[in-house]
Amino acid sequence: MNEFNKRYLDFCKPFIDAIKDVYSTMMSTELKPGAPKIKQGSISHGEFSSIMGINGTYEGANEKKGFRGSLTLSWPEAVYLKSAGAMLMEEFSEYNDEIADVGMEICNITMGNAKKILSQQGYLIEMSIPTSVKGKDHEIKAQDGIVTIATPLDSELGTFYIELSYEDYQL
């Protein structure tokens, strides 16, 4: 495995651990990650997605590089409603203003928790403000040439996806 691929996998693991912790702590729900795959195309895995840009620098053994990418969480509608309900301790049968920001909040907490771990591995991360997109078959495009890894996350609430894109570059 080349250095970039190893670093990409090392970069992804804290996000998986962070989202598992968010669901365990805030929703009393255990997540079971499935097999990660390179995402083909730009169509989302669900009707609700929260997206956060990530950039910064990586300083490791004998190298310093810039990097950019994104964190995306994408839920089918039923899973989003159940996740929002578990988080807010209420039942929701349809999307409304009360739960509009739940996905962005989960995304933000996940990023913050992963950032703590990644900073210990040599990453200095600048976070952006999460955004959300809703609608059937909405598109989420990474920048040209950036690989996106999509990992299904199974739970009693249903299956949703975490997608991480990552690219490094010379400073």
C-alpha positions as CSV (number, residue, x, y, z in Angstrom):
1,M,0.0,0.0,0.0
2,N,1.5,3.4,-1.0
3,E,1.9,6.2,1.6
4,F,-1.1,8.2,0.3
5,N,-3.5,5.2,0.5
6,K,-2.3,4.4,4.0
7,R,-2.7,8.1,5.1
8,Y,-6.2,8.1,3.5
9,L,-7.3,5.1,5.5
10,D,-5.7,6.5,8.7
11,F,-7.6,9.8,7.9
12,C,-11.0,8.0,7.6
13,K,-10.8,5.9,10.8
14,P,-11.3,8.7,13.3
15,F,-14.4,9.8,11.4
16,I,-15.9,6.3,11.7
17,D,-15.0,6.2,15.4
18,A,-16.5,9.7,15.9
19,I,-19.8,9.0,14.2
20,K,-20.1,5.7,16.2
21,D,-19.5,7.7,19.4
22,V,-22.1,10.4,18.4
23,Y,-24.8,7.7,17.8
24,S,-23.9,5.8,21.0
25,T,-23.8,8.8,23.2
26,M,-26.6,11.0,21.8
27,M,-29.0,8.3,20.5
28,S,-28.2,5.2,22.5
29,T,-27.7,3.4,19.2
30,E,-24.7,1.3,18.1
31,L,-23.4,1.7,14.5
32,K,-21.9,-1.2,12.6
33,P,-19.7,0.0,9.7
34,G,-19.9,-2.0,6.5
35,A,-17.3,-2.4,3.9
36,P,-15.9,1.0,2.6
37,K,-16.0,1.4,-1.2
38,I,-14.9,4.1,-3.6
39,K,-18.0,6.0,-4.5
40,Q,-19.0,5.9,-8.1
41,G,-20.9,8.9,-9.5
42,S,-22.3,11.9,-7.6
43,I,-25.8,10.8,-6.6
44,S,-26.3,10.7,-2.8
45,H,-27.2,7.6,-0.8
46,G,-30.2,9.2,0.8
47,E,-32.7,12.1,0.7
48,F,-30.9,14.1,3.4
49,S,-27.2,15.0,3.4
50,S,-25.0,17.1,5.6
51,I,-21.7,18.2,4.1
52,M,-18.7,19.9,5.6
53,G,-15.6,21.0,3.8
54,I,-12.2,20.1,5.3
55,N,-8.8,21.5,4.6
56,G,-5.5,22.1,6.3
57,T,-2.0,20.7,6.5
58,Y,-0.5,17.3,7.3
59,E,2.9,17.1,8.9
60,G,4.3,13.5,9.1
61,A,7.6,11.7,8.9
62,N,9.7,13.8,6.6
63,E,6.9,15.6,4.8
64,K,4.5,18.5,5.1
65,K,1.5,18.7,2.7
66,G,-1.7,20.5,2.3
67,F,-4.9,18.6,2.1
68,R,-8.6,19.2,1.2
69,G,-11.7,17.1,1.2
70,S,-15.1,16.8,2.7
71,L,-17.2,14.9,5.2
72,T,-20.7,13.9,4.1
73,L,-23.4,12.1,6.0
74,S,-26.3,10.9,3.9
75,W,-29.5,9.4,5.3
76,P,-32.6,7.9,3.6
77,E,-35.7,9.8,4.9
78,A,-36.9,7.1,7.3
79,V,-33.4,6.8,8.9
80,Y,-33.1,10.6,9.2
81,L,-36.4,10.9,10.9
82,K,-35.6,8.0,13.3
83,S,-32.1,9.6,14.0
84,A,-33.6,13.0,14.7
85,G,-36.2,11.3,16.9
86,A,-33.6,9.4,18.9
87,M,-31.5,12.5,19.3
88,L,-34.4,14.8,20.4
89,M,-36.3,12.0,22.2
90,E,-39.4,12.6,20.2
91,E,-41.1,10.8,17.3
92,F,-41.2,12.4,13.9
93,S,-43.2,11.1,11.0
94,E,-42.2,13.8,8.5
95,Y,-39.5,16.4,8.0
96,N,-40.1,19.8,9.6
97,D,-38.2,22.9,10.8
98,E,-37.6,21.4,14.2
99,I,-35.3,18.7,12.8
100,A,-33.9,20.7,9.8
101,D,-30.5,21.2,11.6
102,V,-30.1,17.7,13.1
103,G,-28.0,16.4,10.3
104,M,-25.7,19.4,10.3
105,E,-25.3,19.1,14.1
106,I,-24.4,15.4,13.8
107,C,-21.9,16.3,11.1
108,N,-20.4,19.1,13.1
109,I,-20.0,17.0,16.3
110,T,-18.5,14.1,14.2
111,M,-16.0,16.5,12.6
112,G,-15.0,18.0,16.0
113,N,-14.5,14.6,17.5
114,A,-12.4,13.4,14.6
115,K,-10.4,16.6,14.5
116,K,-9.2,15.9,18.1
117,I,-7.8,12.5,17.1
118,L,-6.4,13.7,13.7
119,S,-4.5,16.6,15.4
120,Q,-2.6,14.0,17.3
121,Q,-1.6,12.3,14.0
122,G,-0.2,15.5,12.5
123,Y,-3.2,17.1,10.9
124,L,-4.0,20.8,11.4
125,I,-7.6,21.0,10.2
126,E,-9.6,24.1,9.4
127,M,-13.3,23.3,9.6
128,S,-16.1,24.9,7.7
129,I,-19.7,25.4,8.6
130,P,-21.8,22.3,7.6
131,T,-24.5,22.7,5.0
132,S,-27.4,20.4,4.2
133,V,-29.1,19.2,1.0
134,K,-32.4,17.4,0.8
135,G,-34.3,15.7,-2.0
136,K,-34.3,12.4,-3.9
137,D,-31.2,11.7,-5.9
138,H,-29.5,15.0,-5.1
139,E,-25.9,15.3,-6.2
140,I,-22.8,15.7,-4.1
141,K,-19.8,16.3,-6.2
142,A,-16.2,16.2,-4.9
143,Q,-13.7,18.3,-6.8
144,D,-12.4,16.7,-9.9
145,G,-9.8,14.0,-9.2
146,I,-10.6,13.6,-5.5
147,V,-11.5,10.1,-4.5
148,T,-14.5,9.6,-2.2
149,I,-14.8,6.6,0.1
150,A,-18.4,5.7,1.1
151,T,-19.0,3.5,4.1
152,P,-22.5,2.2,5.1
153,L,-23.4,2.5,8.7
154,D,-26.0,0.0,9.9
155,S,-28.0,0.4,13.1
156,E,-31.4,-0.4,14.6
157,L,-32.5,3.0,13.1
158,G,-31.6,1.8,9.6
159,T,-28.6,2.3,7.3
160,F,-27.0,5.6,6.3
161,Y,-23.6,6.5,4.8
162,I,-20.6,8.4,5.7
163,E,-18.5,9.7,2.7
164,L,-15.0,11.1,3.0
165,S,-13.1,12.7,0.2
166,Y,-9.4,13.5,0.6
167,E,-6.6,14.8,-1.5
168,D,-3.2,16.1,-0.5
169,Y,-1.0,18.5,-2.4
170,Q,2.4,20.1,-2.2
171,L,2.6,23.4,-0.2
